[in-house]
């Protein structure tokens, strides 16, 4: 987390509240509407009615810092930079990015995965899963119709940077140079065992593995991703037996249990197979 993770709300100007009818700026209007849509989707489709563990309010900060090329969530708010103007545009243009950051609040109130190593990669992956489901919901796309790309509006050069991540093909979302390309992996054979000073042990890199597992399950089942696969993932995150230091195998086993409890043996077997297909050896 950035050093200002405990920054007080009073450090920012409030330009819009829920009871306000008109946003003072177009970006504020966009983020405000997106948050409302995301909350409705999560409540109506996944029975998630509280985004943050600390309270029911959602505070968003746009135009954070100067040329800030990132977005993040902490226990107080979600923060979006305007990008550096060279590689990245604003981080509030994609509803899936907004949903991803909001999802970290839900995750922290449930499994609260430690943000290192495999548990940190699960933290990132679950946020990606919720983000892609919101995007598919807004675009009215089934799992088969979706391109499974996150952050399509993020890069300024759309030819080199079509998206930030691909859940269908981790590691292929963008390519600028050999040293600046999508680093994600999508199979345990490619797993990168990194020191914690490198991306907290690869949380944004190895998260491609559970991302691919979700993609495989959702497309195998067909229909809307939130109807079955999404419910399984949310139940697994909320499973009290899943620890905050969970490994991929621990979380995968939780999804298999959730599939069995919520649905039937066919879906349980499909869930198990999705993890086997990314190289996990389940019990």
Secondary structure as GFF3:
##gff-version 3
##sequence-region A 1 283
A	DSSP	three_ten_helix	9	11	.	.	.	ID=ss1
A	DSSP	alpha_helix	26	46	.	.	.	ID=ss2
A	DSSP	beta_strand	60	61	.	.	.	ID=ss3
A	DSSP	beta_strand	71	73	.	.	.	ID=ss4
A	DSSP	beta_strand	78	80	.	.	.	ID=ss5
A	DSSP	alpha_helix	95	109	.	.	.	ID=ss6
A	DSSP	alpha_helix	117	138	.	.	.	ID=ss7
A	DSSP	beta_strand	149	150	.	.	.	ID=ss8
A	DSSP	beta_strand	165	166	.	.	.	ID=ss9
A	DSSP	beta_strand	175	177	.	.	.	ID=ss10
A	DSSP	beta_strand	180	181	.	.	.	ID=ss11
A	DSSP	three_ten_helix	188	190	.	.	.	ID=ss12
A	DSSP	alpha_helix	199	202	.	.	.	ID=ss13
A	DSSP	alpha_helix	207	221	.	.	.	ID=ss14
A	DSSP	alpha_helix	229	237	.	.	.	ID=ss15
A	DSSP	alpha_helix	248	262	.	.	.	ID=ss16
A	DSSP	alpha_helix	265	276	.	.	.	ID=ss17
###
